[in-house]
Structures are given as structure tokens and as C-alpha cells.
Amino acid sequence: MADGDWGNQTLVTEFTLLGFGDCSELQTVLFLLFFTIYIMTMAGNIFILVLVVADCHLHTPMYFFLGNLSCLEICYSSTILPRLLASLLTGDRTVLFSGCFLQFYFFACLAGAECYLLSVMSYDRYLAICQPLHYASLMHGRFCLQLAGGSWLSGFLANSVTIVFMSRLTFCGPNEIDHFFCDFTPMLKLSCSDAEFMERVAFTLAAVYTLPPFTLTLTSYVYILISILRIPSSRGRQRAFSTCSSHLIVVTVFYGTLSMIYMLPGSTMRRDLHKTFSVFYTVLTPLANPLIYSLRNREVKEALRKALRKLVASQPCKP
């Protein structure tokens, strides 16, 4: 939409996010809960990012992509939680029309980028387990940069098209979004325009930009599991599976919650469950990722022990 036409075609200047209800006691509990989760999410992902950069033993493709995932989760959480926390703290649930579109844009772009990044990480594990002799020559530095950059670019490119089409819709009331952030479906329901074309565009883009990475992820793990089952020793199978188990858990949680949202039947119960499962993939998944990788990954735990030993050794002795 041209800048001069925006105000003429859009009667709604702000939206109201209904969030989780009006109970004041619940707002306080939710604020403390989400504030704690946000602090832990930021600390955990920054910790992984710093550890990957600082420890030379983690300068491998697997941990390069893990560092990208942690950076993405930092941005992802910061798109949703600060606005939610401000709403819970002040009680002000209004968000400007442009601010709502901006939040949806960055949320959708980062979610799309995560789909591609998770598929790239699964492809990396496929090469490491199924083609170990060619791994070093295939996953060289330049190729890793191209894969990571392509993941970020693909997410932003796909949703740039979506936001352009959404900006052409007219919103003339009501302006209450039954959600805790500006998501696609709740926003589309408030449009006074014919949203059928927008739904077809969004469905097409979602199919084009999410099915390929999901298919690549699924295919990679099918071949990985086949290769692991062919390993003769149980110790070898356990060691091979441990290299990809953390990523497999993250992929299962991410795609599992997304699938639950879009497979639920339409009803009032669906709206409540939509919010619940949205909390999983927008709030809890970014928190779970650093915990899963730090608790289940031997190299990360060893890097942490080395960092702690250096920190303790650098402390001056007290007289």
C-alpha cells in the first residue's frame, strides 16, 4: 500500500491484544513467570553463543549452526516477550496498527528462518553420520556460511511477500485480537476486506517455504536412523545417536506444537488451545533449546567445564 493511501484505507489505528484474560492476580503470576522465562532464555542462548565463539574446539559446522540457532532464538523471544511483559505489567494491551504488523512480520520471518536452519542442521548431521569420509570436504566454511545465510534470507523473503499483501487489507473494526501477540489468523479475522485471496497466498507461501525444509529434515533423519541401525555394536549406535539426539528433540518440539495448532478443529476450545500451544513454540522452545544442547551434549559440557576452570584460575587469591 502506498504511504499516502494507508490512512484512507485503514480505519483502525490500533489493536487490543486480549491476552490471557482480565484477572489481576493471574496477570501478576504470568508476569513473574514470563519474566523469569525471558531472562533464562536470553542468558541460556547468549551463553551458548559466547561458548561457541570463544572455544576453538567448537569451531565446527555443527556448532556454527547451533550459534546461529541461539542468535535466532534471542531475536525470536525478543519479538514476543517484551511486549507481552509490558502489557502484563501496565495493563495496557493496545498496540499500534503499524506495531502489530511489525511484530507479526519479524515473528513470521524468524519462524520461517528457524524451519530452514533446523533442516540445515539435520542435513549436517546426515553428512556426519551417513557420509563421514566426505563430511570435511562437503561442509567447508564457505558452504556453511551460504547455508546459514540462505536460511535467514529465505525466512525474511517469504514473509515479506505475505506482509505486502496483508498491508493491502482494510481493518475497520472490531479491533480486539484474541491472542497474546499479533499472529496471522487472529489478525486476518478482523479484516473488513475479502480475505480469501490472502488466505490462498499465505497457504501457498507456507507450502512453498515450509514443506521443503520439513521434507529435508524428515528425509535426513530417516537416513540417519537407517545408518545407525546398521552399526554392529551397541556402543557405536549409542555414540552415533547421541550426536543428533539433541537436535531431534528440538525439531520434534518445534514441529509438534506447530502441527497441533493447525490440526485442531475450529471452536472456542481451539482458541484456548491455540494460545497454549503458541506459548510452547514462541516462549518455551527458545528456552528449551540451550538447555537441551547444554545438558545432552558432551562437547558443550566439556567447553563449559574448561571455561569455569579458566574463570576460577583467573580469580586473585585472597590473603
C-alpha positions as CSV (number, residue, x, y, z in Angstrom):
1,M,0.0,0.0,0.0
2,A,1.3,3.4,-0.8
3,D,2.1,5.6,2.2
4,G,-0.5,8.2,1.2
5,D,-3.3,5.7,0.9
6,W,-2.6,3.9,4.2
7,G,-4.6,6.2,6.4
8,N,-7.5,6.4,4.0
9,Q,-8.0,2.7,3.7
10,T,-7.2,1.7,7.2
11,L,-9.8,2.9,9.7
12,V,-8.4,1.0,12.7
13,T,-5.3,2.8,14.1
14,E,-4.6,0.3,16.9
15,F,-5.4,-3.2,18.1
16,T,-6.1,-4.6,21.5
17,L,-4.5,-7.8,22.5
18,L,-6.8,-9.7,24.8
19,G,-4.0,-11.9,26.1
20,F,-4.9,-14.4,28.9
21,G,-7.8,-12.6,30.4
22,D,-8.6,-9.8,32.9
23,C,-7.9,-11.5,36.3
24,S,-5.4,-9.2,38.1
25,E,-4.0,-12.0,40.2
26,L,-3.3,-14.0,37.1
27,Q,-1.6,-11.1,35.4
28,T,0.9,-10.8,38.3
29,V,1.7,-14.6,38.2
30,L,2.0,-14.6,34.4
31,F,4.3,-11.5,34.5
32,L,6.7,-13.2,37.0
33,L,6.6,-16.5,35.1
34,F,7.2,-14.9,31.6
35,F,9.8,-12.5,33.0
36,T,11.8,-15.5,34.5
37,I,11.5,-17.4,31.3
38,Y,12.7,-14.4,29.2
39,I,15.7,-13.9,31.5
40,M,16.6,-17.6,31.4
41,T,16.1,-17.7,27.6
42,M,18.3,-14.8,27.0
43,A,21.0,-16.0,29.4
44,G,21.0,-19.5,28.0
45,N,21.2,-18.6,24.4
46,I,23.8,-15.9,25.0
47,F,25.8,-18.5,27.0
48,I,25.7,-20.9,24.0
49,L,26.6,-18.2,21.6
50,V,29.6,-17.0,23.6
51,L,30.7,-20.5,24.3
52,V,30.7,-21.4,20.6
53,V,32.6,-18.3,19.6
54,A,35.1,-18.5,22.5
55,D,36.0,-22.2,22.4
56,C,38.1,-23.2,19.4
57,H,37.1,-26.9,19.8
58,L,33.5,-25.8,19.0
59,H,34.5,-24.1,15.7
60,T,32.9,-26.8,13.6
61,P,29.8,-26.7,11.3
62,M,27.6,-28.3,13.8
63,Y,28.3,-25.6,16.5
64,F,28.4,-22.8,13.9
65,F,24.7,-23.7,13.1
66,L,24.0,-24.0,16.8
67,G,25.3,-20.5,17.3
68,N,23.0,-19.3,14.5
69,L,20.1,-21.0,16.2
70,S,20.9,-19.4,19.5
71,C,21.1,-15.9,17.8
72,L,17.8,-16.6,16.1
73,E,16.1,-17.6,19.4
74,I,17.3,-14.4,21.1
75,C,15.7,-12.4,18.3
76,Y,12.6,-14.6,18.3
77,S,11.9,-14.3,22.1
78,S,12.6,-10.5,22.0
79,T,9.9,-10.1,19.3
80,I,7.2,-11.6,21.5
81,L,8.0,-11.4,25.2
82,P,9.0,-7.7,25.9
83,R,5.6,-6.5,24.5
84,L,3.8,-9.2,26.5
85,L,5.6,-8.3,29.7
86,A,4.8,-4.6,29.3
87,S,1.2,-5.5,28.8
88,L,1.0,-7.7,31.9
89,L,2.9,-5.1,34.0
90,T,1.0,-1.9,33.0
91,G,-2.3,-3.4,31.9
92,D,-2.1,-1.5,28.6
93,R,-3.0,-4.0,25.9
94,T,-3.2,-1.6,22.9
95,V,-0.7,-1.8,20.1
96,L,-0.5,0.5,17.1
97,F,-1.6,-0.8,13.8
98,S,2.0,-0.5,12.4
99,G,3.5,-2.0,15.5
100,C,1.2,-5.1,15.3
101,F,2.2,-5.6,11.6
102,L,5.9,-5.2,12.5
103,Q,5.7,-7.7,15.3
104,F,3.9,-10.3,13.1
105,Y,6.5,-9.6,10.3
106,F,9.5,-10.3,12.5
107,F,7.9,-13.2,14.3
108,A,6.9,-14.9,11.0
109,C,10.3,-14.2,9.4
110,L,12.2,-15.7,12.3
111,A,9.9,-18.7,12.5
112,G,10.5,-19.4,8.8
113,A,14.2,-18.9,9.2
114,E,14.1,-21.5,12.0
115,C,12.4,-24.0,9.8
116,Y,15.3,-23.7,7.3
117,L,18.0,-23.6,9.9
118,L,16.7,-26.8,11.6
119,S,16.7,-28.5,8.2
120,V,20.3,-27.4,7.6
121,M,21.3,-28.7,10.9
122,S,19.7,-32.1,10.1
123,Y,21.5,-32.2,6.8
124,D,24.8,-31.5,8.6
125,R,24.1,-34.5,10.9
126,Y,23.1,-36.6,7.9
127,L,26.5,-35.9,6.3
128,A,28.4,-36.5,9.5
129,I,26.8,-39.9,10.2
130,C,26.0,-41.3,6.7
131,Q,28.9,-39.8,4.7
132,P,31.7,-39.3,7.3
133,L,34.6,-39.6,4.8
134,H,33.2,-36.8,2.6
135,Y,32.0,-34.6,5.5
136,A,35.0,-32.3,5.8
137,S,35.2,-31.6,2.1
138,L,31.5,-31.0,1.8
139,M,30.8,-28.9,4.9
140,H,33.6,-26.4,4.3
141,G,33.4,-22.8,5.7
142,R,32.1,-21.1,2.7
143,F,29.3,-23.7,2.2
144,C,28.3,-23.3,5.9
145,L,28.1,-19.5,5.5
146,Q,25.9,-20.0,2.4
147,L,23.6,-22.4,4.2
148,A,23.2,-20.2,7.3
149,G,22.7,-17.0,5.2
150,G,20.2,-18.7,3.0
151,S,18.2,-19.9,6.0
152,W,17.9,-16.3,7.3
153,L,17.2,-14.9,3.9
154,S,14.6,-17.5,3.0
155,G,12.5,-16.7,6.1
156,F,12.6,-13.0,5.5
157,L,11.9,-13.3,1.8
158,A,8.8,-15.5,2.2
159,N,7.2,-13.3,4.8
160,S,8.0,-10.0,3.1
161,V,5.6,-11.2,0.4
162,T,2.9,-12.0,3.0
163,I,3.2,-8.7,4.7
164,V,2.9,-6.8,1.5
165,F,-0.4,-8.5,0.7
166,M,-1.6,-8.1,4.3
167,S,-0.9,-4.3,4.2
168,R,-3.5,-4.0,1.4
169,L,-6.3,-5.3,3.6
170,T,-8.7,-2.8,5.3
171,F,-9.4,-3.0,9.0
172,C,-12.4,-1.1,10.2
173,G,-13.3,-2.9,13.5
174,P,-13.6,-4.7,15.7
175,N,-10.0,-4.3,16.8
176,E,-9.7,-6.9,19.5
177,I,-7.1,-9.7,18.8
178,D,-7.9,-12.8,20.9
179,H,-4.2,-13.7,21.4
180,F,-1.2,-12.5,23.3
181,F,0.7,-11.4,20.2
182,C,-0.1,-10.3,16.6
183,D,-0.5,-13.6,14.8
184,F,-1.7,-14.1,11.2
185,T,-5.0,-15.9,11.7
186,P,-6.4,-13.6,14.5
187,M,-5.4,-10.5,12.6
188,L,-7.0,-11.8,9.3
189,K,-10.3,-12.4,11.1
190,L,-10.5,-8.7,11.9
191,S,-10.2,-7.6,8.2
192,C,-13.2,-6.0,6.5
193,S,-11.7,-6.9,3.1
194,D,-12.3,-10.2,1.3
195,A,-9.5,-12.3,3.0
196,E,-10.0,-15.4,0.8
197,F,-7.2,-14.3,-1.6
198,M,-4.9,-13.5,1.3
199,E,-5.6,-17.0,2.8
200,R,-4.7,-18.6,-0.5
201,V,-1.5,-16.6,-0.8
202,A,-0.5,-17.4,2.8
203,F,-1.3,-21.1,2.2
204,T,0.8,-21.2,-1.0
205,L,3.8,-19.4,0.6
206,A,3.6,-21.7,3.6
207,A,3.6,-24.8,1.4
208,V,6.4,-23.5,-0.8
209,Y,8.6,-22.2,2.1
210,T,8.0,-24.7,4.9
211,L,7.4,-28.1,3.2
212,P,10.8,-28.3,1.6
213,P,12.8,-27.8,4.8
214,F,10.4,-30.1,6.7
215,T,10.8,-32.8,4.0
216,L,14.6,-32.3,4.1
217,T,14.6,-32.7,7.9
218,L,12.4,-35.8,7.8
219,T,14.4,-37.4,5.0
220,S,17.7,-36.7,6.7
221,Y,16.6,-38.4,9.9
222,V,15.2,-41.4,8.0
223,Y,18.6,-42.0,6.5
224,I,20.3,-41.3,9.8
225,L,18.2,-43.8,11.7
226,I,18.8,-46.4,8.9
227,S,22.6,-45.8,9.2
228,I,22.5,-46.0,13.0
229,L,20.6,-49.3,12.9
230,R,23.3,-50.8,10.6
231,I,26.1,-50.1,13.1
232,P,27.0,-53.5,14.5
233,S,28.0,-52.5,18.1
234,S,25.5,-51.1,20.6
235,R,28.2,-48.6,21.8
236,G,28.7,-47.4,18.2
237,R,24.9,-46.9,17.8
238,Q,24.6,-45.1,21.0
239,R,27.5,-42.8,20.2
240,A,26.1,-42.0,16.7
241,F,22.6,-41.3,18.1
242,S,24.0,-39.0,20.8
243,T,25.4,-36.7,18.1
244,C,21.9,-35.9,16.7
245,S,19.5,-36.7,19.6
246,S,19.5,-33.0,20.9
247,H,18.6,-31.7,17.5
248,L,16.0,-34.3,17.0
249,I,14.3,-33.3,20.3
250,V,14.3,-29.6,19.3
251,V,12.8,-30.5,15.9
252,T,10.1,-32.7,17.4
253,V,9.1,-30.0,19.9
254,F,9.1,-27.2,17.3
255,Y,7.2,-29.0,14.5
256,G,5.0,-30.9,17.0
257,T,3.5,-27.8,18.6
258,L,3.0,-26.2,15.2
259,S,1.2,-29.3,13.9
260,M,-1.1,-29.4,17.0
261,I,-2.2,-25.8,16.4
262,Y,-3.2,-26.3,12.7
263,M,-4.8,-29.7,13.2
264,L,-7.2,-28.7,15.9
265,P,-10.8,-28.3,14.9
266,G,-12.3,-24.8,14.8
267,S,-14.1,-23.9,18.1
268,T,-13.8,-21.8,21.2
269,M,-11.7,-24.6,22.7
270,R,-9.4,-24.3,19.7
271,R,-8.7,-20.7,20.5
272,D,-7.7,-21.5,24.1
273,L,-5.5,-24.4,22.9
274,H,-4.1,-22.2,20.2
275,K,-2.8,-19.8,22.9
276,T,-1.5,-22.7,25.0
277,F,0.5,-24.3,22.1
278,S,1.6,-20.9,20.9
279,V,3.3,-20.5,24.3
280,F,5.2,-23.7,23.6
281,Y,6.7,-22.7,20.3
282,T,7.1,-18.9,20.9
283,V,8.2,-18.9,24.6
284,L,9.2,-22.4,25.8
285,T,11.1,-23.7,22.7
286,P,13.7,-20.8,22.8
287,L,14.2,-21.6,26.5
288,A,14.4,-25.4,25.9
289,N,17.0,-25.2,23.1
290,P,20.0,-24.1,25.1
291,L,19.0,-26.4,28.0
292,I,18.8,-29.4,25.7
293,Y,22.0,-28.7,23.9
294,S,24.0,-27.9,27.1
295,L,22.6,-30.9,29.1
296,R,22.8,-33.6,26.4
297,N,25.9,-32.5,24.5
298,R,29.3,-33.8,25.7
299,E,31.3,-31.1,23.8
300,V,29.3,-28.3,25.2
301,K,29.6,-29.6,28.7
302,E,33.3,-30.0,28.3
303,A,33.7,-26.5,27.0
304,L,31.7,-25.2,29.9
305,R,34.0,-27.0,32.4
306,K,37.0,-25.5,30.7
307,A,35.5,-22.0,30.8
308,L,34.7,-22.4,34.5
309,R,38.2,-23.6,35.2
310,K,39.7,-20.6,33.5
311,L,37.4,-18.3,35.3
312,V,38.3,-19.8,38.7
313,A,42.1,-19.7,37.8
314,S,41.8,-16.1,36.9
315,Q,40.4,-15.1,40.3
316,P,43.0,-13.5,42.6
317,C,43.8,-15.4,45.7
318,K,42.5,-13.8,49.0
319,P,45.2,-13.1,51.6
